[in-house]
Amino acid sequence: MPALWVGATESATADGMFSSAASVLFGLGLPVIVGSLLLLAFAWSVGWLPKPLFTRQPVPGRWWMWIAVVLVALPILLRLFGIDYSVYSAGTIIMTFATGLFIGLSEELLTRGLVVEIMRRAGHREWAVAAVSALFFALLHSGNLLSGQSIVTVGGTLVYTFAFGVLMYLIMRVTGNIIWAIILHGLTDPTTFLATGGIDVEGAHTNTLLALAGPVTTLLIIAGFVLLIFIRGRAYPELAKTAEAQPTAS
């Protein structure tokens, strides 16, 4: 079975990851679909599905957190209208966006769902919750080194994904539900793939709209690090008091 899977994947992606709907499905889609199902099954097994992962956030958002929504949505819109869709088949485009939603589901469920809930149940403050979940999200992309990408490219990806992770946390907070983080994340990846022609690469083709997405992304990175400083609160303050009251072993 593994040999058949490898053979099918190599055959489908021989002309490039985004050369056809099949190449997207076998090269990118199926792994994240399976990963999403496994994460959902795990969340259900520990009793966190649907509550608390898909219910309203226990910590209210603040007005300034809407900055995160704007900074994430703007590059999506610029790419949506700037992508040269003529270079892709209709099936490739549809499969890429469908895969993107599963990427958003799996990565947000893991980092802004499970990791955030674990941190909150440990009694940590929300700035630490945001930082650790963003760091975990960034480290998920460190494996790109194994695919032959340069340290500079991977390093830039880690910086971007950490900042992006902070903004995803803020989006979850200000909208009150992880669903909106999943949707915006699920639109970010496919629009980036189709705009650049690959994963974590720089595309050769550009236009005014795609060129504008670059500076906005830079602003997004800066905002992610700056806004982290202003995150306050605790989801379960009673858990923090319980942890502090427990005697330490001598």
Rosetta silent file (secondary structure, phi, psi, omega in degrees, C-alpha in Angstrom):
SEQUENCE: MPALWVGATESATADGMFSSAASVLFGLGLPVIVGSLLLLAFAWSVGWLPKPLFTRQPVPGRWWMWIAVVLVALPILLRLFGIDYSVYSAGTIIMTFATGLFIGLSEELLTRGLVVEIMRRAGHREWAVAAVSALFFALLHSGNLLSGQSIVTVGGTLVYTFAFGVLMYLIMRVTGNIIWAIILHGLTDPTTFLATGGIDVEGAHTNTLLALAGPVTTLLIIAGFVLLIFIRGRAYPELAKTAEAQPTAS
SCORE:     score description
SCORE:     0.000 S_00000001
   1 L     0.000  -46.969  177.393    0.000    0.000    0.000 S_00000001
   2 H   -58.230  -38.801 -179.700    2.749    2.562    0.830 S_00000001
   3 H   -64.538  -40.513  177.997    4.436    1.768   -2.500 S_00000001
   4 H   -63.825  -39.826  179.743    1.178    2.351   -4.361 S_00000001
   5 H   -64.207  -46.052 -179.976    0.701    5.659   -2.500 S_00000001
   6 H   -63.049  -42.081  179.857    4.226    6.844   -3.307 S_00000001
   7 H   -63.487  -42.599  179.262    3.819    5.805   -6.922 S_00000001
   8 H   -65.070  -40.098  179.866    0.505    7.611   -7.272 S_00000001
   9 H   -65.672  -46.277 -179.601    1.923   10.730   -5.633 S_00000001
  10 H   -63.511  -39.145  179.375    5.037   10.804   -7.818 S_00000001
  11 H   -66.507  -43.012 -176.602    2.960   10.256  -10.943 S_00000001
  12 H   -69.992  -33.679 -174.606    0.431   12.955  -10.071 S_00000001
  13 L  -101.474   12.164 -176.672    3.031   15.564   -9.102 S_00000001
  14 L   -58.736  -35.344 -178.105    5.561   14.852  -11.858 S_00000001
  15 L   -95.986    9.548 -179.894    4.690   18.107  -13.645 S_00000001
  16 L   120.452  150.407 -176.987    4.488   20.193  -10.463 S_00000001
  17 L   -59.289  -35.779 -174.909    2.384   20.385   -7.323 S_00000001
  18 L  -111.856   31.056  179.759   -0.181   22.700   -8.907 S_00000001
  19 L   -82.587  -21.569 -179.815   -0.204   21.249  -12.419 S_00000001
  20 L  -159.219  167.724  177.608   -3.529   19.461  -11.940 S_00000001
  21 H   -63.427  -37.692  179.833   -6.272   18.757   -9.429 S_00000001
  22 H   -64.923  -39.080 -179.748   -4.824   15.275   -8.884 S_00000001
  23 H   -65.376  -37.363  177.422   -1.367   16.664   -8.121 S_00000001
  24 H   -68.454  -42.644 -178.304   -2.827   18.984   -5.480 S_00000001
  25 H   -63.263  -52.139 -175.835   -4.930   16.179   -3.995 S_00000001
  26 H   -76.933  -35.246 -176.639   -2.167   13.565   -3.774 S_00000001
  27 H   -81.853  -26.400 -173.814    0.724   15.936   -3.114 S_00000001
  28 H  -135.683  -40.743 -171.323   -0.933   18.215   -0.575 S_00000001
  29 H   -69.184  -54.359 -174.433   -4.617   17.543    0.033 S_00000001
  30 H   -59.363  -42.172  178.284   -4.872   13.982    1.331 S_00000001
  31 H   -59.014  -41.575 -177.901   -2.207   14.343    4.059 S_00000001
  32 H   -76.819  -27.933  175.405   -3.908   17.402    5.578 S_00000001
  33 H   -66.001  -46.853  177.718   -7.365   15.838    5.242 S_00000001
  34 H   -62.444  -42.883  178.449   -6.191   12.759    7.141 S_00000001
  35 H   -60.964  -40.524  178.768   -4.429   14.985    9.675 S_00000001
  36 H   -62.605  -44.174 -179.685   -7.595   17.020   10.196 S_00000001
  37 H   -64.576  -39.713  178.733   -9.666   13.895   10.822 S_00000001
  38 H   -65.125  -40.964  178.932   -7.108   12.548   13.301 S_00000001
  39 H   -66.247  -40.998  177.300   -7.043   15.850   15.203 S_00000001
  40 H   -63.088  -41.149  178.996  -10.844   15.977   15.313 S_00000001
  41 H   -64.156  -41.164  179.047  -10.911   12.394   16.579 S_00000001
  42 H   -65.397  -44.963  179.774   -8.360   13.196   19.282 S_00000001
  43 H   -60.321  -39.345  178.119  -10.236   16.336   20.361 S_00000001
  44 H   -67.286  -38.749 -176.863  -13.446   14.304   20.602 S_00000001
  45 H   -65.986  -29.105  179.709  -11.704   11.534   22.564 S_00000001
  46 L   -95.124    4.373  176.097  -10.561   13.965   25.281 S_00000001
  47 L    80.083   22.618 -178.930  -13.986   15.600   25.476 S_00000001
  48 L  -104.899   11.950 -178.720  -13.017   18.937   23.919 S_00000001
  49 L  -127.638  123.838    1.028  -15.292   18.697   20.893 S_00000001
  50 L   -80.761  -23.980 -178.129  -17.362   20.752   20.364 S_00000001
  51 L   -98.322  132.448   10.496  -16.841   22.420   23.742 S_00000001
  52 L   -97.468   -3.620 -170.201  -14.552   24.202   24.472 S_00000001
  53 L   -64.493  -39.230 -175.283  -12.726   24.219   21.104 S_00000001
  54 L  -111.019   18.345  174.485  -15.623   25.313   18.891 S_00000001
  55 L  -106.815 -179.951 -174.605  -17.642   27.351   21.369 S_00000001
  56 L   -61.339  140.840 -179.641  -17.305   30.997   22.353 S_00000001
  57 L   -61.059  138.825 -178.970  -13.913   32.084   23.658 S_00000001
  58 L   -74.865  -13.985  179.040  -13.705   32.356   27.473 S_00000001
  59 L  -115.865  122.859 -178.703  -11.735   35.611   27.229 S_00000001
  60 L   -67.966  153.472  177.740  -13.410   38.583   25.469 S_00000001
  61 L   -83.928  173.240  177.286  -11.632   40.420   22.691 S_00000001
  62 L  -121.179  156.805 -174.407  -10.646   44.091   22.580 S_00000001
  63 H   -57.593  -37.156 -176.016  -11.371   46.630   19.835 S_00000001
  64 H   -69.163  -15.868  179.407   -7.733   46.873   18.759 S_00000001
  65 H   -69.297  -16.593  175.969   -7.660   43.161   17.982 S_00000001
  66 H   -65.454  -17.706  174.783   -9.659   43.900   14.812 S_00000001
  67 H   -57.132  -38.690  179.793   -6.347   45.157   13.416 S_00000001
  68 H   -62.472  -41.669  179.171   -5.396   41.492   13.056 S_00000001
  69 H   -60.734  -45.826 -178.918   -8.502   40.760   10.980 S_00000001
  70 H   -63.650  -46.005 -176.124   -7.727   43.634    8.600 S_00000001
  71 H   -68.030  -28.595  177.309   -4.047   42.745    8.219 S_00000001
  72 H   -83.481  -38.428 -177.049   -4.814   39.099    7.442 S_00000001
  73 H   -72.093  -33.463 -175.544   -7.805   39.784    5.176 S_00000001
  74 H   -62.206  -49.198  177.057   -6.105   42.461    3.053 S_00000001
  75 H   -61.791  -33.798  177.548   -3.410   40.218    1.490 S_00000001
  76 H   -60.697  -47.590 -179.576   -6.081   37.591    0.842 S_00000001
  77 H   -64.397  -42.211  179.546   -8.184   40.097   -1.104 S_00000001
  78 H   -61.459  -41.137 -179.744   -5.179   41.435   -3.025 S_00000001
  79 H   -74.028  -38.329  179.087   -4.189   37.927   -4.083 S_00000001
  80 H   -55.575  -41.159 -178.617   -7.761   36.854   -4.853 S_00000001
  81 H   -92.059   -9.997 -178.071   -8.036   39.643   -7.414 S_00000001
  82 H  -102.573  -14.028 -178.773   -4.387   39.547   -8.494 S_00000001
  83 L   -65.950  138.348  174.295   -3.923   35.836   -9.246 S_00000001
  84 L   -87.177   88.380 -175.012   -3.573   34.906  -12.917 S_00000001
  85 H   -67.999  -16.630 -176.815   -6.155   32.126  -12.870 S_00000001
  86 H   -66.216  -19.737 -178.191   -5.655   31.426  -16.590 S_00000001
  87 H   -84.930   -4.093  179.889   -2.470   29.446  -15.877 S_00000001
  88 L  -120.133  152.572  173.409   -4.390   26.881  -13.800 S_00000001
  89 L   -77.846  160.333  179.555   -7.191   24.488  -14.642 S_00000001
  90 H   -60.518  -39.152  179.443  -10.556   24.928  -12.935 S_00000001
  91 H   -63.626  -38.634  178.642  -10.018   21.648  -11.103 S_00000001
  92 H   -63.862  -43.548 -179.233   -6.647   22.788   -9.785 S_00000001
  93 H   -63.326  -47.693 -179.151   -8.111   26.031   -8.459 S_00000001
  94 H   -62.733  -45.306 -178.584  -11.042   24.305   -6.755 S_00000001
  95 H   -66.170  -35.237  179.178   -8.854   21.588   -5.239 S_00000001
  96 H   -65.577  -43.368  178.990   -6.313   24.151   -4.018 S_00000001
  97 H   -69.120  -37.404  177.445   -8.980   26.162   -2.181 S_00000001
  98 H   -64.353  -42.487  177.583  -10.557   22.990   -0.759 S_00000001
  99 H   -63.639  -38.881  179.271   -7.148   21.839    0.447 S_00000001
 100 H   -58.310  -38.902  179.437   -6.533   25.280    1.927 S_00000001
 101 H   -65.769  -36.322  177.271   -9.587   24.956    4.139 S_00000001
 102 H   -72.555  -31.475  173.845   -8.299   21.654    5.504 S_00000001
 103 H   -63.374  -45.868  177.915   -4.893   23.243    6.104 S_00000001
 104 H   -60.420  -42.473 -179.970   -6.641   25.979    8.058 S_00000001
 105 H   -63.925  -49.677 -175.163   -8.680   23.417    9.988 S_00000001
 106 H   -67.214  -46.811 -175.842   -5.758   21.159   10.888 S_00000001
 107 H   -72.456  -37.335  178.132   -3.230   23.848   11.803 S_00000001
 108 H   -73.630  -38.555  178.268   -5.675   26.043   13.718 S_00000001
 109 H   -61.852  -39.141  179.683   -7.262   23.099   15.510 S_00000001
 110 H   -71.821  -50.251 -171.236   -3.814   21.977   16.635 S_00000001
 111 H   -89.122  -51.375  179.197   -2.286   25.334   17.581 S_00000001
 112 H   -86.095   -8.408  176.328   -5.129   27.722   18.404 S_00000001
 113 H   -99.603  -78.071 -174.628   -7.309   24.848   19.573 S_00000001
 114 H   -66.267  -49.144 -178.494   -5.443   22.114   21.430 S_00000001
 115 H   -62.881  -44.073  179.164   -2.276   24.029   22.351 S_00000001
 116 H   -61.021  -44.473 -178.429   -4.252   27.081   23.505 S_00000001
 117 H   -65.629  -39.759  177.505   -6.596   24.968   25.625 S_00000001
 118 H   -62.218  -44.948  179.564   -3.692   23.093   27.234 S_00000001
 119 H   -63.632  -41.727 -179.295   -1.956   26.375   28.068 S_00000001
 120 H   -66.486  -40.755  179.780   -5.143   27.888   29.464 S_00000001
 121 H   -68.433  -19.898  175.691   -5.897   24.863   31.634 S_00000001
 122 L   -83.138   -1.994  175.904   -2.380   25.183   33.036 S_00000001
 123 L    85.602   14.281 -177.259   -3.372   28.664   34.263 S_00000001
 124 L   -75.530  153.669  175.061   -1.085   30.694   31.987 S_00000001
 125 L   -69.240  157.468 -173.377   -1.752   34.308   31.066 S_00000001
 126 H   -67.221  -28.438  177.739   -3.110   34.960   27.597 S_00000001
 127 H   -65.518  -36.526  177.661    0.062   36.618   26.269 S_00000001
 128 H   -70.390  -38.291  177.168    1.919   33.376   27.038 S_00000001
 129 H   -59.521  -47.363  179.844   -0.893   31.352   25.486 S_00000001
 130 H   -63.672  -44.230 -176.727   -0.647   33.410   22.293 S_00000001
 131 H   -65.674  -46.240 -177.920    3.155   33.273   22.201 S_00000001
 132 H   -67.409  -41.520  178.746    3.468   29.519   22.769 S_00000001
 133 H   -65.048  -37.123  177.541    0.734   28.653   20.272 S_00000001
 134 H   -69.056  -39.411  178.008    2.396   30.931   17.694 S_00000001
 135 H   -64.754  -42.858  178.082    5.812   29.396   18.406 S_00000001
 136 H   -61.162  -42.569  178.724    4.387   25.896   18.039 S_00000001
 137 H   -62.110  -42.959  179.522    2.791   26.954   14.755 S_00000001
 138 H   -64.110  -42.883 -178.132    6.095   28.382   13.504 S_00000001
 139 H   -65.494  -24.581  175.765    8.031   25.240   14.440 S_00000001
 140 L   -59.836  -26.847 -176.977    5.610   23.163   12.375 S_00000001
 141 L   -95.320    0.832  178.848    7.167   24.849    9.330 S_00000001
 142 H   -71.037  -20.524  178.729   10.785   24.219   10.335 S_00000001
 143 H   -64.889  -11.701  178.216   10.578   20.842    8.607 S_00000001
 144 H   -61.636  -20.030  176.042   10.853   22.686    5.286 S_00000001
 145 H   -60.758  -34.368 -178.154   14.629   22.452    5.804 S_00000001
 146 H   -70.083  -19.925  179.757   14.343   18.729    5.098 S_00000001
 147 H   -87.370    2.855  176.534   12.827   19.468    1.685 S_00000001
 148 L    97.773    1.704  178.520   15.981   21.278    0.606 S_00000001
 149 L   -70.234  149.679 -177.918   14.885   24.868    1.186 S_00000001
 150 L   -69.886  158.137  178.521   17.607   27.296    2.218 S_00000001
 151 H   -61.139  -36.445  179.834   18.058   28.410    5.817 S_00000001
 152 H   -63.424  -45.715  179.723   17.233   31.975    4.756 S_00000001
 153 H   -63.612  -46.597 -179.591   13.916   30.924    3.201 S_00000001
 154 H   -66.308  -39.793  178.129   12.957   28.741    6.161 S_00000001
 155 H   -60.542  -43.812  176.838   14.075   31.426    8.627 S_00000001
 156 H   -62.932  -37.971  177.824   11.868   33.982    6.915 S_00000001
 157 H   -64.193  -40.225 -179.822    9.002   31.504    6.984 S_00000001
 158 H   -65.261  -41.337  178.133    9.445   30.945   10.732 S_00000001
 159 H   -63.351  -46.152 -179.727    9.377   34.687   11.454 S_00000001
 160 H   -62.758  -46.526 -175.591    6.282   35.127    9.289 S_00000001
 161 H   -68.245  -31.303  175.597    4.442   32.123   10.732 S_00000001
 162 H   -64.273  -49.224  179.679    5.106   33.206   14.323 S_00000001
 163 H   -62.730  -41.558  178.630    3.649   36.662   13.633 S_00000001
 164 H   -62.218  -38.778  178.519    0.804   35.117   11.636 S_00000001
 165 H   -62.978  -39.651  176.765    0.108   32.780   14.548 S_00000001
 166 H   -62.103  -43.570 -179.727   -0.209   35.711   16.947 S_00000001
 167 H   -66.790  -35.347  176.203   -2.692   37.378   14.593 S_00000001
 168 H   -62.878  -40.460  175.997   -4.674   34.140   14.292 S_00000001
 169 H   -60.456  -45.558 -179.253   -4.943   34.061   18.081 S_00000001
 170 H   -63.963  -37.889  177.670   -6.172   37.675   18.083 S_00000001
 171 H   -63.635  -42.797  177.484   -8.717   36.880   15.370 S_00000001
 172 H   -61.061  -41.363  179.799  -10.006   33.982   17.453 S_00000001
 173 H   -66.226  -50.560 -171.203  -10.271   36.262   20.485 S_00000001
 174 H   -74.237  -29.523  177.088  -11.952   39.237   18.832 S_00000001
 175 H   -86.878  -17.985  177.360  -14.460   37.184   16.792 S_00000001
 176 L    87.168   -1.002 -177.020  -15.115   34.901   19.738 S_00000001
 177 L  -151.586  142.945 -179.497  -14.696   31.633   17.821 S_00000001
 178 H   -66.793  -19.542 -178.613  -11.889   29.595   16.269 S_00000001
 179 H   -54.910  -41.457 -176.457  -13.999   29.118   13.123 S_00000001
 180 H   -70.789  -32.392  173.986  -13.037   32.569   11.807 S_00000001
 181 H   -66.480  -40.057  178.425   -9.345   31.877   12.314 S_00000001
 182 H   -62.197  -44.621 -178.143   -9.787   28.616   10.398 S_00000001
 183 H   -64.991  -48.958 -179.022  -11.543   30.380    7.510 S_00000001
 184 H   -66.064  -38.771  175.166   -9.019   33.206    7.175 S_00000001
 185 H   -64.263  -41.833 -179.127   -6.115   30.776    7.506 S_00000001
 186 H   -66.913  -17.603  175.237   -7.821   28.509    4.990 S_00000001
 187 H   -95.686  -25.659 -179.151   -7.941   31.368    2.472 S_00000001
 188 H   -65.762  -48.925 -175.366   -4.409   32.614    3.125 S_00000001
 189 H   -64.601  -51.823 -178.255   -2.595   29.459    2.032 S_00000001
 190 H   -64.411  -36.190  177.798   -4.371   28.727   -1.283 S_00000001
 191 H   -67.645  -34.011  176.123   -4.233   32.342   -2.434 S_00000001
 192 H   -68.734  -44.079  179.270   -0.513   32.376   -1.616 S_00000001
 193 H   -58.568  -48.820 -176.244    0.065   29.076   -3.437 S_00000001
 194 H   -71.168  -27.609  179.100   -1.761   30.220   -6.571 S_00000001
 195 H   -75.810  -33.181 -176.141   -0.105   33.646   -6.513 S_00000001
 196 H  -105.168  -17.725 -179.157    3.429   32.239   -6.235 S_00000001
 197 L    83.735   12.802 -179.538    3.025   28.855   -7.880 S_00000001
 198 L  -173.983 -173.700 -179.178    4.331   26.915   -4.903 S_00000001
 199 L  -103.238  120.557 -179.987    4.733   26.493   -1.158 S_00000001
 200 L    55.598   43.801  176.721    7.010   29.001    0.579 S_00000001
 201 L  -129.113  166.401  176.772    8.470   30.193   -2.728 S_00000001
 202 L  -102.758  122.199 -178.575    8.666   33.498   -4.543 S_00000001
 203 L   -75.988  150.997 -179.118    6.703   33.573   -7.764 S_00000001
 204 L   -81.706  -31.283 -177.669    8.168   34.939  -10.979 S_00000001
 205 L   -91.024  136.614  178.134    4.913   36.470  -12.192 S_00000001
 206 L  -148.448  166.867  174.310    3.537   39.517  -10.428 S_00000001
 207 L  -148.949 -174.977 -174.606    1.248   42.484  -10.975 S_00000001
 208 H   -59.651  -45.016 -177.927    0.237   45.581   -9.056 S_00000001
 209 H   -65.324  -44.237  179.283   -2.148   43.784   -6.702 S_00000001
 210 H   -67.979  -33.618  177.903    0.284   40.975   -5.939 S_00000001
 211 H   -65.693  -35.542  179.024    3.090   43.493   -5.505 S_00000001
 212 H   -69.368  -26.522 -179.804    1.012   45.346   -2.897 S_00000001
 213 H   -64.345  -27.734  179.755    0.533   42.123   -0.949 S_00000001
 214 H   -62.526  -56.769  178.109    4.265   42.135   -0.164 S_00000001
 215 H   -59.856  -36.027  178.576    4.373   45.371    1.881 S_00000001
 216 H   -65.180  -38.447  177.712    1.122   44.415    3.627 S_00000001
 217 H   -64.380  -38.558  176.326    2.680   41.095    4.612 S_00000001
 218 H   -61.780  -42.849  177.678    5.677   42.965    6.039 S_00000001
 219 H   -63.709  -37.184  177.935    3.292   45.116    8.068 S_00000001
 220 H   -60.131  -43.695 -179.433    1.527   41.939    9.196 S_00000001
 221 H   -63.272  -47.182  179.677    4.798   40.537   10.542 S_00000001
 222 H   -60.390  -45.314 -178.445    5.629   43.720   12.445 S_00000001
 223 H   -62.305  -37.880 -179.472    2.107   43.922   13.875 S_00000001
 224 H   -58.890  -43.389 -179.846    2.232   40.318   15.058 S_00000001
 225 H   -73.561  -38.137 -177.853    5.258   40.962   17.250 S_00000001
 226 H   -71.336  -46.668 -176.262    4.064   44.374   18.476 S_00000001
 227 H   -66.246  -24.977  177.330    0.473   43.386   19.289 S_00000001
 228 H   -57.084  -32.958 -177.775    1.674   40.407   21.321 S_00000001
 229 L   -63.457  -29.597 -172.578    2.903   42.909   23.926 S_00000001
 230 L   -93.983    0.275 -179.441   -0.634   44.204   24.542 S_00000001
 231 L   -73.659  128.964 -177.882   -2.352   40.855   25.114 S_00000001
 232 L  -131.491  170.109  171.783   -3.753   40.603   28.634 S_00000001
 233 L   101.321  170.757  175.292   -6.027   38.410   30.723 S_00000001
 234 L  -138.037  138.392  179.574   -6.458   34.802   31.812 S_00000001
 235 L   -73.445  -44.001 -177.387   -9.076   32.371   30.571 S_00000001
 236 L  -127.742   76.633 -177.615   -9.316   30.383   33.804 S_00000001
 237 H   -59.685  -28.063 -179.863   -7.946   32.516   36.677 S_00000001
 238 H   -66.228  -31.048  177.726   -9.250   30.006   39.215 S_00000001
 239 H   -69.314  -36.455  178.111   -6.899   27.371   37.778 S_00000001
 240 H   -64.919  -40.500  179.325   -3.939   29.712   38.229 S_00000001
 241 H   -65.598  -38.101  179.255   -4.897   30.268   41.888 S_00000001
 242 H   -64.929  -42.444 -179.861   -5.193   26.518   42.430 S_00000001
 243 H   -64.830  -38.845 -179.314   -1.763   25.911   40.899 S_00000001
 244 H   -70.702  -28.653 -177.582   -0.193   28.640   43.042 S_00000001
 245 H   -79.781  -18.451 -178.503   -1.810   27.242   46.196 S_00000001
 246 L   -70.625  132.821  179.478   -0.425   23.746   45.688 S_00000001
 247 L   -69.371  143.277  178.136    2.640   23.050   47.880 S_00000001
 248 L   -91.126  147.096 -179.112    5.885   22.356   46.077 S_00000001
 249 L   -71.877  136.067 -179.176    7.910   19.269   46.868 S_00000001
 250 L   -94.551    0.000    0.000   10.991   19.955   48.974 S_00000001
